[in-house]
Structures are given as C-alpha cells and as structure tokens.
Amino acid sequence: MPVYPFNVYEVDSSYYFTDAQSLILSKNTLEITDTVDDDLHRTQADDPNNDQTFSFAGESAVTDYTVQYLDFAQVNGTGQEFELYAMEVSFADGSTKYYVMSKDENFKPDIGDDLAVTTFSSFISTDYGSIGAAVCFAEGTSIQTSSGATSVQNISIGDFVQTKDNGLKEVLWIGKRHIHRAELQRFHQLRPVLIRPGYFGDHGPLLLSQQHRVLVTGDQLGLSLSCGEAFIKAKHLAEYVPKAARVANGKTNVSYYHILLEGHEVLISGSIETESMFPGAMALKGISRTDRQHIKRLFPNRPSNQETAIDGFSLARPCLRRKQLEQATVALTKKAS
C-alpha cells in the first residue's frame, strides 16, 4: 500500500477554529498510508475503503483526525496566499494537535511565523499521491528547438530548446512514462487534456497532462491580469474554458514526457506556450526514486529537502488559482461561448 510523505506545520487551535492569526509552532513529517485511490478524505471513516491512516514523525499513534479544507492563508500577513488543509489530530497519549499542509511547493514558513486565514471554505477532497502529480507533454507534442519544431519523443538530453524568455536552453533530463488503458480507466487524473485546435492561434490539437501549465493572457480568458499573462493548469482550462480544452476520456493509452532545464521556462509549441518541468516536491513524487536521485545529482549546489523538492527554482510566471477562476466564472463562460 503506498505511503505519501508531506511536510506539515503545527499551529495553534485558533487557526483551525477561527480566523485569528496563529504562530507556526513546529515542523513535522506526515505520512498518509492509503490504497491508490489517492484521495485525502475528511476522516478515516469517510475513506471508501476505510484504510486511510495518518502517522506523524516522533508522535504516538493517531487515534482520530479531521481534515478541514481552507481556501487561502498568508504568512506574516503579506505576499502570496497559499491554499491549505488544516488537520485536527488526536494522539494515543491523549494530546490533540493542529497542523496545516499545502500542495504548493512554495509554502515553507519558518517556526515563529504568523499564519492568518484569509478565506475559509467547506471541505473538498483532493488527489494527493504520486499518481496525478506528473507535469508533462504527451507523445507527439511539437516543441521548438534549435533544429526547428521537433516532436517531444525525439528530443534528447543535450539538445537545446527555445524558451520564451531566455533563448536556447539545454535539456538536462528527459523522463518518460507510458500509461496503459487499465490505469487510464482507473485513475481519471492520469487522463490527458486535449487543447482544442485553433483556440490559441494557428495550432493543431495538443495533449498535456492535467497538471501541466499553459501560458495564457487575460484577453484569452476574459480576465484582468495585473501581470499581463499567467499560467493555468490544463485541467482548470478544461473545467473553466471548455471551448479551449477538454479531458480526453476516450484515450486508451498515452505516453508522457518530461523536459527538465536548469530553470523553469516557458516552452513554445506552435502558437501555444507551456512550461518546462518544475521539480517541486509533488512533481518529483510522480517519478521513480532512481529518477529523483538522478535529478538531484544534476543540481549538486542546490539543496533539496528529504521529500525531493529541488531549491532554486521559481515559476516563470504566476499560476492562476482555482479561487481566481471561480470568481471569474461569468467572464470565462462568456469568453468560451
């Protein structure tokens, strides 16, 4: 049965129950043991197979827990708003503690930092495991290289790809994973997203993994973006702009490819601009241990935490969050119609 490790941060109970500020008290490692359904449920009793378990490093056995989904919170009251989960956990020694965790690799508060909830919401289950973490291109995707447009499966380590911001960049690592029919049928989050021909200009159909980010402008989405352009995950594009993309539920198999460069870059695929691999914790959990170790060796001067994330990478553009898209549903629907 898979075990999924996460960094979690202990907070005061006021964070869990109110909108008051709360200090980060400590950092810990949470391990979630579950079958490959990869859903984080509110309690063990809510789990379809009743087998989801929590354990915390250095703590006694967990006797009960509740997971509450929180929209966003800020560290020290400024900057980025992080999408978080809060947990109330009861231990066998009689203690009760409260933790927060985030799927955002940039959530790295220090002990003693203030954490303030900006928006609460009801609980929503989420996929959390390695199954759906891959950020990659499907076979057949054309990428602009120093030799012109090249199908992703024909790009090799040492080749140079064209980036939007920094010219030609060398490919440091290529990853591949083939997904068979049975996996696609069982794990919906593995199904690719089809970017419909022509929506982003003169291009053919493009298949991306659901977590892969596409670069868009505000005009393309009917949004006002202070930064002019931003990333949107392919699955969110399919959800909020169905004229632009859809989940390719009819695919019987797919091969996914990663392209890793020395930094996070915007790559060019015809008139569509997408991302290179961002080696954060969640993305690297979606590849094999051998590949993770190989990637770490490529960056000997960049520290990495024990969960796998490579430091020193920052997103080439901000990424639109579900909250922003939900607030703009009317505008997005109008644009898609």
C-alpha positions in Angstrom: 0.0 0.0 0.0 1.5 3.4 -1.0 2.8 5.8 1.7 2.8 9.5 0.8 5.0 11.9 2.9 4.3 15.6 3.4 5.8 18.5 5.3 3.2 19.7 7.8 3.3 22.6 10.3 1.9 22.6 13.7 -0.3 25.7 14.5 -2.4 26.8 17.4 -6.0 25.7 17.6 -7.2 29.2 16.8 -6.1 28.7 13.2 -8.4 25.7 12.9 -11.5 27.1 14.6 -11.4 30.9 13.9 -9.9 33.4 11.5 -7.4 34.5 14.1 -3.7 34.7 13.5 -1.7 31.7 14.7 2.0 31.0 15.1 3.8 28.2 13.3 4.9 26.1 16.3 6.9 23.3 14.7 7.5 21.4 11.5 6.8 17.7 11.2 6.5 14.9 8.6 3.1 13.4 8.0 2.8 10.0 6.3 -0.5 9.1 4.7 -0.9 5.4 4.0 -3.7 4.6 1.6 -4.7 2.5 -1.4 -4.1 4.0 -4.8 -7.4 6.0 -4.8 -5.2 9.0 -3.9 -7.9 11.0 -2.2 -7.5 12.8 1.0 -10.7 12.3 3.0 -12.0 14.2 6.0 -11.7 11.2 8.3 -10.8 7.6 8.1 -14.4 6.7 8.3 -15.1 8.7 5.1 -12.5 6.8 3.1 -14.2 4.5 0.5 -12.0 1.5 1.6 -11.7 2.6 5.2 -8.0 2.2 5.1 -6.5 5.7 5.0 -4.2 6.2 8.0 -2.1 9.1 9.3 1.2 8.9 11.2 3.5 11.7 12.4 7.2 11.6 13.0 8.1 11.4 16.7 4.4 11.3 17.8 2.4 8.5 19.4 -0.2 6.6 17.3 -3.0 8.7 15.8 -6.4 7.7 17.2 -8.6 10.2 15.3 -8.3 13.0 12.9 -10.4 15.5 10.9 -9.3 17.3 7.8 -10.7 20.8 7.0 -10.1 22.4 3.7 -9.2 26.1 3.9 -9.1 28.3 0.8 -6.2 30.6 1.4 -3.9 31.9 4.1 -0.9 34.3 4.2 2.4 34.0 6.0 3.0 37.1 8.2 0.0 38.8 6.6 1.6 39.7 3.3 2.5 38.2 -0.1 1.2 35.0 -1.6 -2.0 33.4 -0.4 -1.5 29.7 0.0 -4.1 27.0 -0.5 -4.0 24.9 2.7 -5.5 21.9 4.5 -5.9 22.0 8.3 -5.9 18.9 10.5 -7.1 18.3 14.0 -5.3 15.2 15.2 -5.8 13.2 18.4 -2.9 11.0 19.6 -2.8 7.9 21.8 -1.1 9.8 24.6 -4.2 12.0 24.9 -2.9 15.1 23.2 -4.6 17.0 20.4 -2.6 19.0 17.9 -3.4 21.0 14.8 -1.4 21.0 11.6 -1.6 22.7 8.2 -0.2 21.4 4.9 -0.1 22.7 1.3 0.4 21.2 -2.1 2.2 24.4 -3.1 5.9 23.8 -3.1 6.5 27.5 -2.2 4.8 27.1 1.2 7.8 27.0 3.5 7.1 29.0 6.6 9.6 29.3 9.4 8.8 28.4 13.0 7.5 31.6 14.7 5.9 33.0 11.5 2.3 34.2 11.7 -0.2 32.4 9.7 -3.5 34.2 9.0 -6.5 32.6 7.3 -7.9 34.9 4.6 -10.8 32.7 3.4 -12.5 29.6 4.8 -14.5 27.1 2.8 -16.1 23.8 3.2 -14.1 20.6 2.9 -13.3 19.3 -0.6 -11.4 16.0 -1.1 -8.3 16.2 -3.2 -5.9 13.9 -5.0 -2.6 13.9 -3.2 -0.5 11.0 -4.3 2.1 10.4 -7.0 -0.4 9.1 -9.5 -1.5 12.5 -10.7 1.5 14.6 -10.0 3.2 14.4 -13.3 3.6 17.6 -15.3 4.4 16.6 -18.8 3.8 16.5 -22.6 2.0 13.7 -24.4 3.9 11.9 -27.2 3.6 13.8 -30.5 3.8 17.3 -29.0 5.9 19.6 -31.1 8.5 21.6 -29.2 10.5 24.4 -30.8 14.2 23.5 -30.6 17.5 24.8 -32.1 16.7 22.5 -35.1 13.1 23.7 -35.5 9.9 22.1 -34.4 10.6 18.6 -33.0 8.3 16.0 -31.6 8.9 15.7 -27.9 9.7 11.9 -28.1 12.6 12.8 -30.5 14.3 15.3 -28.1 17.3 14.1 -26.3 19.4 15.1 -23.3 21.9 17.7 -24.6 19.5 19.2 -27.2 18.6 22.8 -27.0 15.0 24.0 -26.8 13.7 27.5 -27.5 12.4 29.4 -24.5 10.2 32.5 -24.5 12.4 34.5 -22.0 16.0 33.2 -22.2 16.7 31.9 -25.7 18.0 28.4 -26.2 18.4 26.2 -23.1 20.0 22.8 -22.8 17.8 19.8 -21.9 19.3 18.3 -18.8 16.9 15.3 -18.4 14.1 13.6 -20.2 11.6 11.5 -18.4 9.0 9.1 -20.0 6.1 7.2 -18.6 3.6 5.1 -20.6 0.1 4.9 -19.2 -1.9 1.8 -20.2 -5.7 1.6 -20.7 -6.3 0.0 -17.3 -4.6 2.9 -15.5 -6.4 5.5 -17.5 -9.7 3.8 -16.7 -9.0 3.6 -13.0 -7.2 6.8 -12.4 -9.0 9.7 -14.0 -6.3 12.2 -13.0 -3.9 10.4 -15.4 -6.1 11.1 -18.4 -4.6 13.8 -20.7 -6.2 17.1 -21.5 -6.8 18.0 -25.2 -6.1 21.6 -26.1 -8.6 22.1 -28.9 -7.2 23.1 -32.3 -7.1 26.8 -33.0 -8.2 28.3 -29.7 -4.7 29.8 -29.0 -4.0 30.6 -32.6 -2.8 28.6 -35.6 -2.1 25.2 -33.9 -3.3 21.6 -34.1 -4.6 19.5 -31.2 -2.2 19.3 -28.2 -2.3 16.7 -25.4 -0.9 17.6 -21.9 -1.1 16.0 -18.5 -3.7 17.5 -16.3 -1.2 19.3 -14.0 0.7 20.9 -16.9 0.5 24.6 -17.1 -0.4 26.6 -20.2 0.6 30.3 -20.6 -2.4 32.5 -21.2 -3.2 36.2 -21.4 -6.0 37.9 -19.7 -7.7 38.6 -23.0 -7.8 34.9 -23.8 -9.7 34.2 -20.6 -11.7 37.3 -20.2 -9.8 38.2 -17.1 -7.8 41.3 -16.0 -4.3 40.1 -15.1 -2.0 42.6 -13.4 1.0 40.6 -14.7 -0.4 40.5 -18.3 0.0 36.8 -18.6 -0.1 33.8 -16.3 -0.1 30.0 -16.2 -3.3 28.0 -15.9 -3.3 24.2 -15.3 -4.6 22.2 -18.2 -7.3 20.6 -16.0 -8.5 24.0 -15.0 -8.5 25.2 -18.6 -10.8 22.2 -19.4 -13.0 22.9 -16.4 -13.5 26.6 -16.9 -13.0 27.1 -20.6 -14.4 24.1 -22.3 -14.2 25.7 -25.7 -10.4 25.7 -25.2 -9.8 22.3 -23.8 -11.4 19.0 -22.5 -10.2 15.9 -20.7 -9.5 13.2 -23.4 -11.6 10.5 -21.7 -11.6 8.4 -24.9 -7.8 7.9 -24.9 -6.9 4.2 -24.5 -3.2 4.9 -23.7 -0.7 7.8 -23.5 3.0 8.3 -23.2 4.1 11.3 -21.1 7.4 13.1 -21.4 9.2 15.5 -19.0 11.7 18.1 -20.2 13.9 19.4 -17.4 16.1 22.5 -17.9 18.3 24.4 -15.5 15.4 26.6 -14.5 11.6 26.8 -15.0 11.0 28.1 -18.5 8.2 28.9 -21.0 8.5 26.5 -24.0 7.0 27.1 -27.4 4.7 24.6 -29.1 3.4 26.2 -32.3 1.3 29.1 -31.1 0.8 27.5 -27.6 3.2 28.4 -24.8 3.6 25.9 -22.0 6.1 25.1 -19.2 9.1 23.0 -18.8 9.3 20.7 -15.8 9.2 22.3 -12.4 11.0 19.9 -10.0 8.9 20.6 -6.9 8.0 18.0 -4.3 4.7 17.0 -5.8 6.1 16.7 -9.3 9.1 14.6 -8.3 6.9 12.3 -6.3 5.4 11.3 -9.6 8.6 9.8 -10.9 10.7 6.9 -9.8 13.2 7.0 -6.9 16.0 6.4 -9.4 15.0 9.4 -11.5 14.6 11.6 -8.4 18.2 10.7 -7.3 19.5 11.4 -10.9 17.8 14.8 -11.0 19.3 15.7 -7.6 22.8 14.9 -8.9 22.2 17.3 -11.7 22.0 20.2 -9.2 24.7 19.5 -6.6 24.8 23.1 -5.5 21.1 23.4 -4.9 19.9 21.9 -1.6 16.9 19.6 -1.7 14.6 18.6 1.2 14.1 14.9 2.1 10.8 14.9 0.3 12.6 15.6 -3.0 12.0 19.2 -4.0 14.9 21.0 -5.7 15.5 24.5 -4.3 16.4 27.4 -6.5 13.5 27.0 -9.0 10.8 29.7 -9.2 7.8 29.7 -11.5 8.4 31.5 -14.8 5.0 33.1 -14.4 2.4 33.2 -11.6 -0.2 30.5 -11.8 -3.9 31.2 -11.7 -5.6 29.6 -8.8 -9.0 27.9 -8.6 -10.3 30.7 -6.4 -9.5 33.3 -9.0 -11.1 31.2 -11.7 -14.2 30.6 -9.7 -14.6 34.3 -9.1 -14.4 34.9 -12.8 -16.7 32.1 -13.9 -19.1 34.5 -15.6 -16.4 36.1 -17.6 -14.8 32.8 -18.6 -18.2 31.4 -19.7 -18.8 34.4 -21.8 -15.4 34.0 -23.4 -15.9 30.3 -24.1 -19.4 30.7 -25.6 
